Amino acid sequence: CAYFERDDMTLEEAQIAKFDLALGKLNLEPGMTLLDIGCGWGGTMRRAIEKYAVNVVGLTLSENQAEHVQRTFDQMDTTRTRRVLLEGWEKFHEPVDRIVSIGAFEHFGRQRYGRFFKMAYNALPPGGIMLLHTIVRPSFKEARAKGLRLTHEIVEFSKFILAEIFPGGWLPTPQTVGEYGVTVGFELTRVQSLQLHYAKTLDLWAEALEANREQALALQSQEV
């Protein structure tokens, strides 16, 4: 999602603000190597190079994303090393200084959490930092305490999310994420909710999709 520091920000401005919010928590220094797990279209890495003069490595499972990222890397005027690898984090075994992962953790599946955090911890030096951005859900106890009822609509929506949006994945509770990280040696120093920013981002995405309906249908289909 984007990060709206001001109400009058455009979606593009808010997206850059989101990059800056995430990268600003990593204490990056020139010459460090940043690993982006689930790098998407490479926006976070490009911003990191431009603003912090770091070297970057991106991991993605999408051939289209990898090709796009490589093209944009080739166009950058910088001496910093930049690589995009078409592989999952399970195959990455290089040392790095910092790790960022935005919107990928939801796809991993709970049975892989332990291995993911172990891999990340082993890749970092003492004092290294990882920023993990993921969608979370309240525990059943928290939901009951807030008066949230488990309705048929919520059950069906949850099934849709896990089957169509994050197939093979899982939406963890904040406590689950923290527990797995601490177990391998991480120290959880900060948790920040971007719930309202996500809601606004979704509204703007929906508006943009509707405004470009015909182009979207030409690219995909009515069913999609």
Rosetta blueprint (number, residue, H / E / L):
1 C L
2 A L
3 Y L
4 F L
5 E L
6 R L
7 D L
8 D L
9 M L
10 T L
11 L H
12 E H
13 E H
14 A H
15 Q H
16 I H
17 A H
18 K H
19 F H
20 D H
21 L H
22 A H
23 L H
24 G H
25 K L
26 L L
27 N L
28 L L
29 E L
30 P L
31 G L
32 M L
33 T E
34 L E
35 L E
36 D E
37 I E
38 G L
39 C L
40 G L
41 W L
42 G L
43 G H
44 T H
45 M H
46 R H
47 R H
48 A H
49 I H
50 E H
51 K H
52 Y H
53 A L
54 V L
55 N E
56 V E
57 V E
58 G E
59 L E
60 T E
61 L L
62 S L
63 E H
64 N H
65 Q H
66 A H
67 E H
68 H H
69 V H
70 Q H
71 R H
72 T H
73 F H
74 D H
75 Q L
76 M L
77 D L
78 T L
79 T L
80 R L
81 T L
82 R E
83 R E
84 V E
85 L E
86 L E
87 E L
88 G L
89 W H
90 E H
91 K H
92 F L
93 H L
94 E L
95 P L
96 V L
97 D L
98 R E
99 I E
100 V E
101 S E
102 I E
103 G L
104 A L
105 F H
106 E H
107 H H
108 F L
109 G L
110 R H
111 Q H
112 R H
113 Y H
114 G H
115 R H
116 F H
117 F H
118 K H
119 M H
120 A H
121 Y H
122 N H
123 A H
124 L L
125 P L
126 P L
127 G L
128 G L
129 I E
130 M E
131 L E
132 L E
133 H E
134 T L
135 I L
136 V L
137 R L
138 P L
139 S L
140 F H
141 K H
142 E H
143 A H
144 R H
145 A H
146 K L
147 G L
148 L L
149 R L
150 L L
151 T L
152 H H
153 E H
154 I H
155 V H
156 E H
157 F H
158 S H
159 K H
160 F H
161 I H
162 L H
163 A H
164 E H
165 I H
166 F L
167 P L
168 G L
169 G L
170 W L
171 L L
172 P L
173 T L
174 P H
175 Q H
176 T H
177 V H
178 G H
179 E H
180 Y H
181 G H
182 V H
183 T H
184 V H
185 G L
186 F L
187 E L
188 L L
189 T L
190 R L
191 V L
192 Q L
193 S L
194 L L
195 Q H
196 L H
197 H H
198 Y H
199 A H
200 K H
201 T H
202 L H
203 D H
204 L H
205 W H
206 A H
207 E H
208 A H
209 L H
210 E H
211 A H
212 N L
213 R H
214 E H
215 Q H
216 A H
217 L H
218 A H
219 L H
220 Q L
221 S L
222 Q L
223 E L
224 V L
